[in-house]
Amino acid sequence: MVAWQDGPRDSPKPAREAHVGRFEIKARDGRARVGALSTAHGIVTTPTLLPVINPNLRTIEPREMWDRYGIEMLITNSYIIWKHEGLRSHALEHGVHDLLNYPGAIMTDSGTFQAYVYGDVEVGVEEIVAFQRDIGVDVATMLDVFTRPDMTRDEVHAAVIETAERAEASITTAGDTMLNGPVQGGLHPDLRRLSAQAMGEHGFSVHPIGGIVPVMEQQRYADLARIMLASMPELPPQRPVHMFGCGHPMLFPMLIALGADLFDSAAYALFARDGRMLTPTGTVHLRDLNDWPLLMPCIAHVTPEEVRKMDKDRQMEMLSRFNLEVTLAELATCRQAVHDGRIWELVERRSHAHPALREAFLWITTSPARGTAPIPAAEHLLMNDRAAASDTSPDRGGWESAWDWVIEAQNTPGRGALRWAGEDTFVRPTVVASRRRLHRSWRPATSEGTVLILHGAPGPWRDRAGAHVARARASNPSLEVLVLSPIGLVPWSLEDLQPFAHVEGPEWLWRRPLDHAWVRRELARLHLDGRPFCSVDLRSDSVAEAFDAALKEAGLEARAEAEDDRIAEAEIALRRTQAVEKSMLDLHLERSTATNFVGAATFVMSSTGRIRNVKDGEGRHILSPRLGDGGLSLTDEGARVLHALGLPPAHAPATLTVVEDAVPFVGAGRNVMHGFILEASPSLRPGTPCLVLGPDGALIAHGVAQCTQQEATSMEKGIAVRVRGGLVPSS
């Protein structure tokens, strides 16, 4: 983490011995995660950069990286130390931390990259791992076989198999030392998957994605994205993923959004040697600058002209510091974006920095396997058509499942407003995940009836049209009311749901004319195929008259008169429908079950007319709507009622079962921690309400899941469920 500190910092406290090698997720935004990797020399916050240190040539001293910049982990090359007699003797006698004068965690490479550059190395597979173990590194690296883009498929396959065959001997030799298990496979997605699966079966601590340096050097960023999506879903989620040799800040947001945790590079020094400067939007050259592209601490007191006049060594040091500071700042920006739930917004912005990066972004978000944009979006629909016409790869299903892997980890509903940024907004994973959840979970109450679509203005729609909807439903009980948001049609009961009701953008986003062909497709996605529909423009001078005109055109009854007793009944019915249909989405219930759960509900209302509490027909407080995102919070009583229904897993809320030893703690309200979980249901997603069960199936607590099913049963450290209520009486 960036410290910008002068003077010495205290040495790190070692992680608890039992926790060394474990990885914990502290915050997440889809697959992007802020984590903590426990090592014998401190806990490393991720995503982070491991600056490459050449033991023979130190542009910035490792001790200064710790003291001044707060860098918690660095990487050096064990093969260079092994070959150099003086370095080797010092490291074996005093340890690599003393050799580098660095108190934080140290990772070492094995010589694989030297084999790529020079053709071969002189050290054996077990010998180099044993050497790394003996000099006291925190994370060692096995000697894998580098795969280049120009290698034949057979050569790449042989390298993948050879690397996998070296795994077990390397792990045995490493002993208690954490070990990197690199994933190779060149540009072949099936071989990347094969490598990830094979390496994931062994007890590695970290998985680097190897063989990507030549891909990045050739600016083949779409290929880099393909490598990530082929590899990441196959790797154990409890292990950090390291992008071997990647250090340009321009690439960080995209790779972090796809799950990368660690980066290493000597680019901060190598680029400085040539007078080049790294920025989050590309590379600039000192000779071309009249002013600084970013004002970092190291150059705040000088001008580009003054730096150009410095001697070569001093100039290189100055630019190296600039490059390092920019890199650390961009990683801090990425971490904050994860905390804020806005990493994909950052990916969108950075994608415009370079044509090859933009190509990668569009490939990720507009492949035909990912579906079309939620509203007619010319750029993306055109891209889809072109891709569908040109892509003849038999491996298309692999990409589709990889995209599903990204989508399934998204929080729904998400956090905060959805900030419009052009057509890219409509293919953000949070938007795709929200639409998928709606289309998968929501079903209409009746099999027939007219659909009324409200459009033309932003929310809050209940203020603009709530009274008119109640009066229209009072006279037409089977009327299905939908709202057209910028990201698609949404049922009236979900009119306050994030992100549909939380879009920040120009007003014309809501004023787009209704495209009847697209409306038909949207209705089909909402299981309203073939229904007649009419519409009301909420910009009308008289919304009341617009309602009556639309109803008349559809052959329906006009809105009920203000004094009609049916209106109060319709308002209660609408509130119950809202509770039912939000339960369908948030609690994974079928409509019949949700209706039974909510029953003849009564409501506690706020002074602004919003529902505060939902009580079922027996007066039990079962639900509390969340005003911030339009979702539902399950209460203790609601959890008990749901569990008592004995629902089949396919149509029940997400569940998680803990070991017997955890029951007293979780039952008393403590969070569910990874490492104490027996099983989890497939519907478990970050942000979803979750019932926590003991080994005997008894309900002991409920809360909000922080992980996917696979993470729940794989992770060994961190919070799996934030418990909202413990349900085991204290003895």
VENCOR-V688932 format. One record per residue. N is the residue number from 0. PHI is phi in radians with two decimals (999 if undefined). OMEGA is omega as a letter, one per 20 degrees, with the letter a starting at -180 (* if undefined). BURIAL is b if it has 9 or more other ideal C-beta (glycine too) atoms within 8 Angstrom, else e. Layout:
n: <N:N>
phi: <PHI:PHI>
omega: <OMEGA:OMEGA>
burial: <BURIAL:BURIAL>
This chain:
n: <0:1:2:3:4:5:6:7:8:9:10:11:12:13:14:15:16:17:18:19:20:21:22:23:24:25:26:27:28:29:30:31:32:33:34:35:36:37:38:39:40:41:42:43:44:45:46:47:48:49:50:51:52:53:54:55:56:57:58:59:60:61:62:63:64:65:66:67:68:69:70:71:72:73:74:75:76:77:78:79:80:81:82:83:84:85:86:87:88:89:90:91:92:93:94:95:96:97:98:99:100:101:102:103:104:105:106:107:108:109:110:111:112:113:114:115:116:117:118:119:120:121:122:123:124:125:126:127:128:129:130:131:132:133:134:135:136:137:138:139:140:141:142:143:144:145:146:147:148:149:150:151:152:153:154:155:156:157:158:159:160:161:162:163:164:165:166:167:168:169:170:171:172:173:174:175:176:177:178:179:180:181:182:183:184:185:186:187:188:189:190:191:192:193:194:195:196:197:198:199:200:201:202:203:204:205:206:207:208:209:210:211:212:213:214:215:216:217:218:219:220:221:222:223:224:225:226:227:228:229:230:231:232:233:234:235:236:237:238:239:240:241:242:243:244:245:246:247:248:249:250:251:252:253:254:255:256:257:258:259:260:261:262:263:264:265:266:267:268:269:270:271:272:273:274:275:276:277:278:279:280:281:282:283:284:285:286:287:288:289:290:291:292:293:294:295:296:297:298:299:300:301:302:303:304:305:306:307:308:309:310:311:312:313:314:315:316:317:318:319:320:321:322:323:324:325:326:327:328:329:330:331:332:333:334:335:336:337:338:339:340:341:342:343:344:345:346:347:348:349:350:351:352:353:354:355:356:357:358:359:360:361:362:363:364:365:366:367:368:369:370:371:372:373:374:375:376:377:378:379:380:381:382:383:384:385:386:387:388:389:390:391:392:393:394:395:396:397:398:399:400:401:402:403:404:405:406:407:408:409:410:411:412:413:414:415:416:417:418:419:420:421:422:423:424:425:426:427:428:429:430:431:432:433:434:435:436:437:438:439:440:441:442:443:444:445:446:447:448:449:450:451:452:453:454:455:456:457:458:459:460:461:462:463:464:465:466:467:468:469:470:471:472:473:474:475:476:477:478:479:480:481:482:483:484:485:486:487:488:489:490:491:492:493:494:495:496:497:498:499:500:501:502:503:504:505:506:507:508:509:510:511:512:513:514:515:516:517:518:519:520:521:522:523:524:525:526:527:528:529:530:531:532:533:534:535:536:537:538:539:540:541:542:543:544:545:546:547:548:549:550:551:552:553:554:555:556:557:558:559:560:561:562:563:564:565:566:567:568:569:570:571:572:573:574:575:576:577:578:579:580:581:582:583:584:585:586:587:588:589:590:591:592:593:594:595:596:597:598:599:600:601:602:603:604:605:606:607:608:609:610:611:612:613:614:615:616:617:618:619:620:621:622:623:624:625:626:627:628:629:630:631:632:633:634:635:636:637:638:639:640:641:642:643:644:645:646:647:648:649:650:651:652:653:654:655:656:657:658:659:660:661:662:663:664:665:666:667:668:669:670:671:672:673:674:675:676:677:678:679:680:681:682:683:684:685:686:687:688:689:690:691:692:693:694:695:696:697:698:699:700:701:702:703:704:705:706:707:708:709:710:711:712:713:714:715:716:717:718:719:720:721:722:723:724:725:726:727:728:729:730>
phi: <999:-1.22:-2.02:0.84:-2.02:-1.66:1.59:-1.25:-1.84:-1.10:-1.17:-1.23:-1.47:-1.10:-1.17:-0.97:-0.94:-1.22:-1.71:-1.02:1.68:-1.55:-2.12:-2.16:-1.58:-1.65:-2.67:-2.59:-2.46:1.20:-1.49:-1.24:-2.58:-1.69:-2.27:-2.40:-1.79:-1.48:-2.33:-1.22:-2.10:1.91:-1.75:-1.73:-1.44:-2.07:-1.17:-2.64:-1.78:-1.81:-1.07:-1.39:-1.97:-1.48:-1.01:-1.63:-2.55:-1.94:-1.18:-2.13:-1.13:-0.97:-1.08:-1.20:-1.05:-1.29:-1.21:-1.52:-1.82:1.19:-1.27:-1.60:-2.73:-2.37:-2.27:-2.34:-1.82:-1.18:-1.19:-1.12:-1.12:-1.08:-1.32:-1.60:-1.01:-1.15:-1.15:-1.12:-1.11:-1.09:-1.13:-1.21:-1.44:-2.01:1.68:-1.22:-1.17:-1.23:-0.99:-1.62:0.94:-2.44:-1.55:-1.43:-1.28:-2.22:-1.83:-2.21:-1.53:-1.83:1.94:-1.05:-1.18:-1.12:-1.12:-1.11:-1.33:-1.85:1.76:-2.95:-2.28:-1.73:-1.91:-1.53:-1.06:-1.34:-1.09:-1.26:-1.18:-1.07:-1.13:-1.08:-1.07:-1.25:-1.62:1.42:-1.22:-1.46:-2.30:-1.62:-2.28:-1.25:-1.51:-1.59:-1.91:-1.17:-2.02:-1.78:-1.09:-1.56:-1.34:-1.24:-1.04:-1.09:-1.14:-1.14:-1.05:-1.09:-1.16:-1.10:-1.15:-1.11:-1.06:-1.10:-1.21:-1.46:-1.11:-1.11:-1.12:-1.16:-1.14:-1.05:-1.18:-1.14:1.10:-1.48:-1.34:-1.06:-2.33:-1.37:-2.03:-1.17:-1.82:-1.95:2.35:1.02:-1.74:-1.70:-1.05:-1.19:-1.30:-1.09:-1.11:-1.04:-1.12:-1.08:-1.12:-1.15:-1.25:-1.17:-1.31:-1.74:-1.49:-1.32:-1.72:-2.41:-2.10:-1.33:-1.58:-1.68:1.27:-1.79:-1.04:-1.12:-1.12:-1.25:-1.06:-1.57:0.96:-1.63:-1.26:-1.14:-1.14:-1.09:-1.11:-1.11:-1.06:-1.08:-1.25:-1.36:-1.55:-1.03:-1.10:-1.59:-1.60:-1.06:-1.20:-1.44:-2.00:-1.10:-1.93:-2.00:-1.55:-1.15:1.50:-1.74:-2.47:-1.46:-1.06:-1.04:-1.60:-1.01:-1.00:-1.08:-1.23:-1.15:-1.07:-1.63:2.01:-1.26:-2.07:-2.21:-2.31:-2.45:-3.00:-1.73:-1.03:-0.99:-1.63:-1.12:-1.15:-1.09:-1.06:-1.72:1.35:-1.75:-2.21:-1.46:-2.42:-1.14:-2.00:2.44:-1.99:-2.15:-1.95:-0.95:-1.12:-1.67:-1.65:-1.69:-2.55:-1.34:-1.18:-2.48:-1.67:-1.72:-0.95:-1.19:-2.07:-1.14:-1.75:-2.32:-1.84:-0.98:-1.10:-1.16:-1.20:-1.08:-1.48:-1.23:-1.18:-1.00:-1.14:-1.18:-1.10:-1.10:-1.10:-1.08:-1.24:-1.09:-1.11:-1.02:-1.07:-1.18:-1.15:-1.11:-1.09:-1.15:-1.14:-1.16:-1.14:-1.10:-1.08:-1.13:-1.09:-1.15:-1.08:-1.15:-1.01:-1.46:1.28:-2.26:-1.12:-1.28:-1.10:-1.15:-1.03:-1.02:-1.09:-1.22:-1.12:-1.46:-1.28:-2.67:-0.97:-1.21:-1.25:-1.11:-1.05:-1.12:-1.07:-1.17:-1.11:-1.07:-1.73:-2.20:-1.07:-1.02:-1.21:-1.65:1.44:-1.58:-1.11:-1.19:-2.20:-0.97:-2.19:-0.99:-1.07:-1.29:-1.14:-1.15:-1.06:-1.06:-1.07:-1.14:-1.13:-1.10:-1.34:-1.81:-1.51:-1.95:-1.11:-1.29:-1.66:-1.00:-1.07:-1.11:-1.17:-1.09:-1.18:-1.17:-1.14:-1.02:-1.05:-1.19:-1.13:-1.15:-1.64:-1.37:-1.21:-2.36:-1.21:-1.50:-1.96:1.26:-1.31:-1.52:-1.53:-1.18:-2.49:1.58:-1.09:-1.01:-0.98:-1.33:-2.04:-1.09:-0.96:-1.15:-1.26:-1.06:-1.12:-1.16:-1.17:-1.05:-1.08:-1.09:-1.23:-1.38:-1.76:-1.51:-2.37:-1.18:-1.30:-2.23:-1.59:-2.60:2.22:-1.42:-1.81:-1.94:-1.87:-1.66:-2.66:1.77:-2.65:-1.32:-1.32:-1.27:-1.23:-1.10:-1.30:-1.31:-2.43:-0.98:-1.15:-1.20:-1.10:-1.09:-1.23:-1.19:-1.27:-1.07:-1.67:-2.42:-1.00:-1.57:-1.18:-1.78:-1.74:-2.13:-2.07:-1.57:-1.68:-1.08:-1.99:2.26:-1.34:-2.43:-1.06:-0.97:-1.12:-1.95:-1.14:-1.87:-1.42:-1.33:-1.64:-1.01:-1.69:-2.22:-1.80:-1.74:-3.08:-1.12:-1.11:-1.16:-1.01:-1.56:-1.74:-1.08:-1.12:-1.19:-1.66:-1.10:-1.13:-1.18:-1.01:-1.07:-1.15:-1.12:-1.06:-1.11:-1.11:-1.64:1.11:-2.04:-0.97:1.33:-1.27:-1.19:-2.40:-2.30:-2.49:-2.22:-1.51:-1.27:-1.55:-1.02:-1.02:-2.24:-1.11:-1.04:-1.14:-1.11:-1.05:-1.11:-1.15:-1.14:-1.12:-1.12:-1.06:-1.48:1.34:-1.86:-1.27:-1.14:-0.99:-1.10:-1.19:-0.98:-1.54:-1.18:-1.11:-1.16:-1.13:-1.06:-1.13:-1.13:-1.13:-1.13:-1.08:-1.13:-1.14:-1.14:-1.08:-1.07:-1.10:-1.13:-1.31:-1.25:-1.15:-1.07:-1.37:-1.35:-1.88:1.11:-1.82:-1.23:-1.03:-1.08:-1.20:-1.08:-1.14:-1.13:-1.13:-1.31:1.05:-1.44:-1.14:-2.06:-2.36:-1.73:-1.79:-1.46:-1.19:-1.68:1.50:-1.67:-1.28:-1.73:-2.38:-1.98:-1.99:-1.35:-1.07:-1.68:1.44:-1.48:-1.31:-1.84:-2.49:-2.35:-1.11:-1.64:-1.26:-1.22:-2.25:1.40:-1.52:-2.07:-1.91:-1.42:-1.62:-0.99:-1.16:-1.08:-1.09:-1.13:-1.10:-1.08:-1.10:-1.19:-1.21:1.07:-1.29:-1.15:-0.94:-1.16:-2.29:-2.09:-1.04:-1.04:-2.25:-2.51:-1.90:-1.84:-1.24:-1.02:-1.11:-1.53:-0.99:-1.08:-1.34:-1.17:-1.09:-1.60:1.87:-1.32:-1.12:-1.41:-1.81:-1.05:1.71:-2.19:-2.02:-1.55:-2.80:-2.51:-1.38:-1.06:-1.38:-1.12:-2.46:-1.01:1.58:-1.58:-1.05:-2.50:-1.62:-1.83:-2.02:-1.47:-1.02:-1.54:1.53:-1.28:-1.32:-2.08:-2.97:-2.52:-3.00:-2.06:-1.15:-2.01:-2.70:-1.56:-1.03:-1.10:-1.14:-1.02:-1.65:-1.99:-1.11:-2.02:-2.59:1.88:-1.55:-1.66:-2.39:-1.47:-1.31:-1.73:-2.80:-1.48:-2.08:-1.79:-1.03:-1.23:-1.42>
omega: <a:a:a:a:r:a:a:r:r:r:a:r:r:r:r:a:a:a:a:a:a:a:a:r:a:r:a:r:a:r:r:a:r:a:r:r:a:r:r:r:r:r:a:r:r:i:a:r:r:r:r:r:r:a:a:a:a:r:r:a:r:a:r:r:r:a:a:a:r:a:a:a:r:a:r:a:a:a:r:r:a:a:a:a:a:r:a:a:a:a:a:a:a:r:a:r:r:r:a:a:a:a:a:a:a:r:r:r:a:a:r:a:r:r:r:a:a:r:a:r:a:a:a:a:a:a:a:r:r:r:r:r:a:r:r:r:r:r:r:r:r:r:r:a:a:r:a:r:a:r:r:r:r:r:r:r:r:r:r:a:a:r:a:a:r:a:a:r:r:r:r:a:a:a:a:a:r:a:r:r:a:r:r:r:r:a:a:a:a:r:r:r:r:a:a:r:a:a:r:a:a:a:r:r:a:r:r:r:a:r:a:a:r:r:r:r:r:r:r:a:r:r:r:r:r:r:r:a:r:a:a:a:a:a:r:a:a:a:r:r:a:r:a:r:a:a:r:a:r:a:a:a:a:a:r:r:r:r:a:a:a:r:r:r:r:a:a:r:a:r:r:r:r:r:a:a:a:r:r:a:r:a:r:a:a:a:a:a:r:r:a:r:r:a:a:a:a:a:a:a:a:r:r:a:r:r:r:a:r:r:a:a:a:r:a:r:a:a:r:r:r:a:r:a:r:a:r:r:r:r:r:r:r:r:r:r:r:r:a:a:a:a:a:r:r:r:r:a:a:a:r:a:a:a:a:r:r:r:r:r:a:r:a:a:a:r:r:r:a:r:a:r:a:r:r:a:a:a:a:r:r:r:r:a:a:a:a:a:a:a:r:a:r:a:a:a:r:r:a:r:r:r:r:r:r:a:a:a:a:r:r:i:a:a:r:a:r:a:a:r:a:a:r:a:a:r:r:r:r:r:r:a:a:r:r:r:r:a:r:a:a:r:r:a:a:a:r:a:a:r:r:a:r:a:r:a:r:r:j:a:r:r:a:a:a:a:a:r:r:a:r:r:r:a:a:a:a:a:r:a:r:r:r:r:r:a:r:r:a:r:a:a:a:a:r:a:r:j:a:a:a:r:r:a:r:a:a:r:a:a:r:r:r:r:a:r:r:r:r:r:r:r:r:r:r:r:r:a:r:r:r:r:r:a:r:r:a:r:a:r:r:r:r:r:r:r:a:r:a:r:r:a:a:r:a:r:r:r:r:r:a:a:a:r:a:a:r:r:r:r:r:r:r:r:r:r:r:r:r:a:r:r:r:a:a:a:r:a:r:a:a:r:r:r:r:a:a:r:r:a:r:a:r:a:r:r:r:r:r:r:r:a:r:r:a:a:r:r:a:r:a:a:r:r:r:a:a:a:r:r:a:r:r:r:r:a:r:r:r:a:a:a:a:r:r:a:r:a:a:a:a:r:r:r:r:a:a:r:a:a:a:a:a:a:a:r:r:r:r:r:r:a:r:a:a:a:r:a:r:a:a:a:r:r:r:r:a:r:a:r:a:a:r:a:r:r:r:r:a:a:r:a:a:a:r:a:r:r:a:r:a:a:a:a:a:a:r:a:r:r:r:a:r:r:r:a:r:a:r:a:*>
burial: <e:e:b:e:e:e:e:e:b:e:e:b:e:b:b:e:e:e:b:b:e:b:b:b:b:b:e:b:b:b:b:b:b:b:b:b:b:b:b:e:b:b:b:b:b:b:b:b:b:b:b:b:b:b:b:e:e:e:b:b:e:b:e:b:b:b:b:b:b:b:b:b:b:b:b:b:b:b:b:b:b:b:e:b:e:e:b:b:e:b:b:e:e:e:e:b:b:e:b:b:e:b:e:b:b:b:b:b:b:b:b:b:b:b:b:b:e:e:e:e:b:e:b:e:b:b:e:b:b:b:b:b:b:e:b:e:b:b:b:b:b:b:b:b:b:b:b:b:b:e:b:e:b:e:b:b:b:b:b:b:e:b:b:b:e:b:b:e:b:b:b:e:b:b:e:e:b:b:b:b:b:b:b:b:b:b:e:b:b:b:b:b:b:b:b:b:b:b:b:b:e:b:e:b:b:b:b:b:b:b:b:b:b:b:b:b:e:e:e:b:b:b:b:b:b:b:b:b:b:b:b:b:e:b:b:e:b:b:b:b:b:b:b:b:b:b:b:b:b:b:b:b:b:b:b:b:b:b:b:b:b:b:b:b:b:b:b:b:b:e:b:b:e:e:b:b:b:b:b:b:e:e:b:b:b:b:e:e:b:e:e:e:e:e:e:b:e:e:b:e:e:e:e:b:e:e:b:b:e:b:e:e:e:e:b:b:b:b:b:b:b:b:b:b:b:b:b:b:b:b:b:b:b:b:b:e:b:b:b:b:b:b:b:b:b:b:b:b:b:b:b:e:b:b:e:b:b:b:b:b:b:b:b:b:b:b:b:b:b:b:e:e:b:e:b:e:b:e:e:b:b:e:b:b:e:e:b:e:e:e:b:e:e:e:e:b:e:b:b:b:b:b:b:e:b:b:b:b:b:b:b:b:b:b:e:b:e:b:b:b:e:e:b:b:b:b:b:b:b:b:b:b:b:b:b:b:b:b:b:e:b:b:e:b:e:e:e:e:b:b:b:b:b:b:b:b:b:e:b:e:b:b:e:b:b:b:e:b:b:b:b:b:b:b:b:b:e:e:b:b:b:b:b:b:b:b:b:b:b:b:b:b:b:b:b:e:b:b:b:b:b:b:b:e:e:e:e:e:b:b:b:e:e:b:e:e:e:b:b:e:e:b:b:b:e:b:e:b:e:e:b:e:b:b:b:b:e:b:e:b:e:e:b:e:b:b:b:b:e:b:b:b:e:b:e:b:e:e:b:b:e:e:e:b:e:b:b:e:b:b:b:e:b:b:b:b:b:b:b:b:b:b:b:b:b:b:b:b:b:e:b:e:b:b:b:e:b:b:b:e:b:e:b:e:e:e:e:e:e:e:b:b:b:b:b:b:e:e:e:b:b:b:b:b:b:b:e:e:b:b:b:b:b:b:b:b:b:b:b:b:b:b:b:e:b:e:b:e:e:e:b:b:b:b:b:b:b:b:b:e:e:b:b:e:e:b:b:b:e:e:b:b:b:b:e:b:b:e:e:b:b:e:b:b:b:b:e:b:b:b:b:b:b:b:b:e:e:e:b:b:b:b:b:b:b:b:b:b:b:e:b:b:e:b:b:e:b:b:b:b:b:e:b:b:b:b:b:b:e:e:e>
